[in-house]
Amino acid sequence: MKSLFPIKTFFLLNACALLLCGGCSKPPKEDSAFFMGTFIKVTAYDTRAFAIVFDEFRRLDKVFNLFDEHSELAQLNRKGELVVSEDLFRVLEMSREFYQATSGVFDVSVAPLSLLWKRAIKERILPAPQDIEQARGRVGMDYVYLDGATRRVKLLKDGVQLDLGALAKGYAIDRAIARLKEARITSALVNAGGNVYCLGDNNGRPWTVAIRDPRQKNRIFGRMDLRDQAAATSGDYEQFFEIDGKRYAHIIDPKTGYPAQAGARAATIVASSAATADALATSCLLLDPARWRDLLGRYPETRAKLVDDHGRVSTL
């Protein structure tokens, strides 16, 4: 699973490199701000979009920030039981849905492992196997109780903690897009560290996003034209680390307790919501390529470009 604030921020989907203006004399404007451990870049013709998007990310940063002791998520992790906001409860409901759809590969209770590996990266020393096994014993959505009637969340085992890095940023994009629509803004592109949503079109043409080759930094691997769609990419090539000469991906597999080694280099998912694209991109990087088609078949509105560890490309 990805970890939201400590080691994320990977620009795998170069969403603004190929913005097309269709010959217009007045191109869209851009602005950016830093929230949720990454730069949020907004491209729009209506400059009201900037404040709307940034305000929503600022608000949700106070809900989902794992490392802000005052955030709602940090309070839940610390107390073990809390009546939570609608936003946090909805993200946890979605997390459970993806957990079930992926047979436990997508698991936001991965925080004991992600924090263990964060410390390993900082100290440049691999975690001890017994520490990994101990952390794995505190991972599992079965330890997270959700009461839909009261929005009460209870962590059912000591040491269980939640890290919403694989979903919260996509959810924040979706909420920001909803607010843009409420303001009757019909055209904008929101890029949150490589997760994008393309609202409407770009002066009569689709918004065009470019995908980087997972092994050649300056090579464009593919292009996608998007209208009212989201795209997210997860890969093993932007955020990785080396210890004792061995390279490790930054995404932690809750099943093994170690960085992802399922045989995938990159997964780009296009979906109707940024949260869905975000979660499925992470999940595909953790799944054996033989399982990609089965998972994505559960989400017929999606399309995907996937690269396995041998460089073979699957378009689904």
N, C-alpha and C positions, 0 to 999 in steps of 0.2 A: 504494500500500500504506500501511496505517497504521503509525505508528511508536510503539512501546510506551510508552516512558517520557518523552520530551521534550515532546510536544505532544498526547498523547491525553487521556483522561478526559473523555468527553462523555456527558452523561446524556440520551440520546435516548429511552430506554425507561424511563418512570417506573414502576418495577416495584412500588413499595410504596404508591402513591397510592390504589389501589383494592383493598387487601386486605380481603376479606370475612370476617367472623367468624361469620356465620350466626346471629346473636342470642346467641352464647355470652357468658357473664359474665366469662370469663377470656381476654382476647385474647392473641395470641402476643407474645413479647418480642422486642426488637431490640437489636443491638449492631453496632458497626462498627470497622474498623481500616484503616490505610493501607498497601497493598502494591501493587507493580507500577504505580506512578504513578497510583493511583486509590483511592477508598474502597471497601472491601469491606463490604457490609451484609448481615447475616444476620437473618432473621426466623424464629423457631421457638418451639414450645411447650416443647421439651426444651432446657434451657439448656446442656447438654453440647455442643450443636451449635456454639456460638460458638468454643470453644477448638479443636475439631476442624478447623473451616474455616480459622481464622486460622493454625493451625500448618501446615496444608498450603500455604497461600499463602506463609507465611514461608519454608518449605523451598524452594518452587519459584522464589521471587524470587531465591534464590541461584544458581539454574540459568540463568534466562532474562534477568536484568537486563543489558541492553546497556551500561549506564553504570556498572556496578560492576566495577572492574578485577579483582576476585577471583571474579566469577561464572564459571560454566562457559562460557557463551556468549562472554563477553569474552576468556577464555583461548583459545578456539577461533579467534576473530577475530584475536587477536594472534599466535598461533603458526602458524595455517594448517593444522594437523593435530593431531588429538587423539582418543584413545579416550574416548568420552563415556558419560554415564549413560544408563540405559534411558529416562528421561524425555526427555532432549534428543534422543536418537536417534529415539524414537517421533514427536516433534513434527516432526523433519526428514523422516521418512518420510511423514507426513501432508502436510507442505508440498509434497513432490514430487507426491503424488497430486492435490492441488488445482492445482498448477502445470500438470499435464498436462490436467486436466479443463477448465481455463480457457484453454488454449492460451497459457500464459505470463503471463496478466494477474495471477494470484496468484503473487507471487514474493518469497520472504523474503530473497533476496539483494539486496534493494533498499537496504540500508543506505548504500552510497556516495551514493545520491540523497537519502535521507531526512536524512542528516547534513548534506549540502550545503544543503538547504532549511531545516533547523533553524537553520543559521548565517545564512541569508538573512533568516529571520524575526527573529532577534535583532538583526541589523544594519539591518533595514528596507531592504535593497538586493537586487534580484533577482540570482540567480546569472548569471554570464556564459554565453552559449550554448556556448562552447567548454568551460567547466567542466562543464556538464550533459552534453555529449557524451562527455567524458572519463569521467565517472562512469558513464554508461550502458554504456560499454565494459567495466566491471567488474561488470555485473549479469547474472545468468542462472543458473538452477539447473543448467544443464549444466556449470557450473564447480564444482559441489558433488558430491563423490564419497562415497557411503555404502557401507560394507562391513558387511552384515548379520551376518556370521559373528563379527566382532570388535567391532562398534560403533565402528569407526574412521571418522572423518570427515576428509576432506581437501579444502581449498579449492585448486582447480587453477590459479588465476591470481593473481598479485600484486595486492593491493588489494581482493580480494573480501571482503565482510563480510556477516554475516547480521543481520537485524532481525526478531525473531519476534513483533512487536507485533500482527499480524493473527491470531494463533492461540494464543499462549501463555496469554493470560488465559482463553480458553474452555477450553483444556486444563486449567488449574488448577481451574476450576470443576468440570469432570468428575471430576478426581481427588478434590476435596473431597467431592463427592456420593458417590463410591465409599466413602470413609472413613465418611461418615454412615451409609450402608447397612450397613457392617461393624459399626458400633456399634448397629445395629438402631433407628436413628432413622428414622421413616417419614414425617415431615412437616417441611419447611423450605423457605425460599426464600433463595437466594444471589444477590445482586445485585452484580456487579463493574463499576461504572461504566457501567451500562446493559446489560450482558450478564447474563442471568438464567437460573437453573435453578429450576424449581418441582418439588420432591420431594413426591410424594404429593398430598394435598389439604389444604385449610385448613378443618378442623373439618367435614368432610363436603361441602364445596363446592370447586370448582376455585379455585386461585389466579388472581386477575384482574390483568392488567397493562394499563397505559394507554400509548398511543403518542402522542407530541407531534406536532402539526402542524408540518411542516418550514418553514413560513413565518410562523406565528402562534404566538408563544411560549407563550401561556397557553391555547391551544385544544387539547383532546384530539382527536386525529385518528382514533383507533380503540381498540378494546379486544380483548383476547384472553384466553380462559379456558384455563389450562394445568394439566395433571397429568402429572408425570414427563416433562416436556419443557423444552427450553431455547428462549430467544429472544434475538436480538441485532439491534441496529439500527446501521447506518452512515448518515451523512448529511453534507450540505455546510453545515450551518447552525449547529452548536454550536462546532466548532473550525474557524475560518477566519481568515484574516489579509488585510490590505489593504496594498498597496505602490503608491504613486503613483496612488491612487484606484481601483485594480482589486482585486476580491475574489478570493481563491484558497482553494480547499478544502484541508484539511490532509492528505488522502490522496494519495499520490504514485503516479502511473501509471508503472510500470517500462518500458512500451513507448515512451512519449514523453519521459520524464524530467521532466515538469511535473505540477503538481497535477491531479487528476481533472477532466476536462471531457467526460465521455461522454454527458451529457444526463440525469443522474439527480439527484434531490434527496435521496431517502432510500430505504433498503431495510431492511425488517424481515423476518427469517427465523425461522421456528419449526422446530426439528429435534429429534431424539432426543438429540443431544449438543450441549453448548455450543461445543465446538471447531468442529463442522460449521456451526452457526449463525453463529459469529463469522467464519469464513473465507468463507462464501457471502455474507454481508451486505457485506463488503468488496469481494468480486468483483463483485457486482451494481452497486455504485456506480462501478466502473471499466469496466463493459461497456455497450455500446450497448443501449438498452432492447429492441431487436429480438432480442437474444441471450439475454434473461433466461429465456424459456421453455425454450430448448434446454439451458441450464446446469442449471436446476432439475429438468428432466426426468431428469437423471442421478441425482437424489436423491429418489426417489418418496415418501419418508417426510416430506419437508419441505412447509411451506406458507409463503406469502409475501404481504406487502403492500408494493407498490413504487410510488414516485411519480417520474414523469419530470420533466424540466425545465420542462414546460408545466403541471404540476400534475395531469396525468392519472394516475389510480390504476389499478394492475393488481393483482388478487388471484389468485394462482396456487397 
